Amino acid sequence: MVAVALGVGSLAPGYAALLVVLLVVGAGYSTVQPGGSKSVASWFDTSQRGFAMGVRQAGLPLGAALASAVLPLVAEEFGWRATLLTGGLVALLGAGLFMGCYRRPPALSAPGDREPPAPIAEQLRARLRMLREPSMVRIMLSGTSLISVQCGVGILTVLHLYRTASVGVGQAALILVAAQGAGVLGRICLAAWSDRSRSGRYVIVLVCMVAVIAGLFVLMTPAGREPVIASGVFVWLGFFGFGWYGPWVAYVTEAAPPGRTGFALGLAMSVNQIAIVAVPPALGLLVDLTGSFTPAWALLSLLTVAALAVTRPQATITSSNDA
């Protein structure tokens, strides 16, 4: 769907038609995350799931880094239509490789051992009850705050370095690529750490939240105007502000009730998508109205501090009960 939509988008006669095509692209992309994460969770047990999930999720910032480096050159040389067509061809290639290489995980139970499905109304009530479970509250609050930080780093890094730290546009773009590369490493390393953490996977997410708050605080101080320090902070934010996703997704798959992993993933990621849509324009408007990046970084810090304050006691209680 994504490949076809991008291909059609390269033929769009105007903005309205292109917007419709991009909505179709978004609808196609929305199935990739819960479906792919559920597949990984089915293939790997808990001792390896974090690392496997981190490797899978590392493809997102890696793809973003490659796209940031290649697609602007394609657009400059051949135009924006060629850029969409290139993206469609890459998506088509990825779909072909996946269909050719993917194998179903071994069945965990014989078909005759499966219980008959519950009525649809009962299934719906059970899924709605998940919204009130402490684990889902932790998932949605932490996911919303950290995905907001991820969006902020993605859209404001180059502008902050250029306007506040007097870094050239080209060099600032390279720092953004470096931050995305750090995110690739973070998603793998932090997810692997969660496999070995005796305190549970969510503790790693809490560590990421604390690290993000520290990095954002530095950007709000005079040190955030220094080119070297600001560049280092953005790489730091790339590692933790992008890297949280690996252990977080692994936590979602394990916190979901049996048989509802796909729904839990879809629910959590749907909430994240709302933040992805709402946060970038809000941050951009805030920067335009104030003429400063400090309010934007402060807003992201407050969101993360609030999520940390609400979810940390719950995580502590859960860890104590498990012990």
C-alpha positions, 0 to 999 in steps of 0.5 A: 500500500505504501509503495503504491501510494507513493508511486501515485503521489509522484503523479499528483497534480496538486497539493490536495491530491498529494495530501490524500495520497500521504494519508493513504501512506500513513494508513499503510504505515500504521499496520507495520508497527503493531504487526511487525512487533507482534511477529518479533514477540512471537519468534523470540522468548523474553531472554532475547525479545528486547534485543530482537525488538531493538534491532527491528526498531533500529531500522526506523532511525537508520532509515530516517538517517539514510533518507535525510542524506539521500532524498534531499539530493534526489529532490534537488537533482530530479525534483520532488516527484522523483523523491516520492517515486524513490521512496515507493521503490524502496518500500516495494523492495522492502515488501518483496524481501519481507514476503520472500524471507518471512516464516511463521513462528512455530505453533505454541499449541496444537489447533485442537487445544485452542479455546473457542473465541469469546463473543465480540461484545465480551472481547470489546469490553475486555479490550476497553478494560485494558485502558484502566490497567496500570501497565497501559497507563505507564505505556501510554504516558511514557510513550507520549512524552518520549515520542514528543521529545523524539519529534522535537529533536527531529524538527528543532535540532538543525534550527537550534544549532543554526540560530542559537549555537551559530553552527552552519546548516550543513554541519547542523544537518550532519549533527542530526544524522549523527543523533539519528545514528545514536538512536540506532545504537540506542535502540539496540543497546538499551533493548539488549540491556532490558533483557538482562535487567533484574528490575524489569524493562520499564526501568530502562524506559525510566532511565531514558526519561531521566536522561532526556530531562537532563539533556533538555535542561542543558539546552535551556542553559547558556551551555546550550548555545555552545556549538560543541556542547549543544552538538553533544547534547543532541547526540545524547538525546538521539541515543536516549530520546530515540533509543527508548523505543526498543525496550518500550515496545518489548515492555508493551508486548509482555505487559499485554494480556495473553491473546491481546498483544496486537491490540495493546501494540495498536492502542499504544502506538495509536496514542503515540501517533496522536502526539506525532501529529500534534506536537511538531506544529505546537513546538514550531508555533511556540518557537515562532511566537516566542522567538526562542527555543527555550519554551519548546525544550521546557514544554518537552521537559515538563511533559517528561517530568510529569510522565516520570512522576506519575509512572515511577511510583507505579513501576516501583510498586510493581517491582516490589510486588514481583519481588 
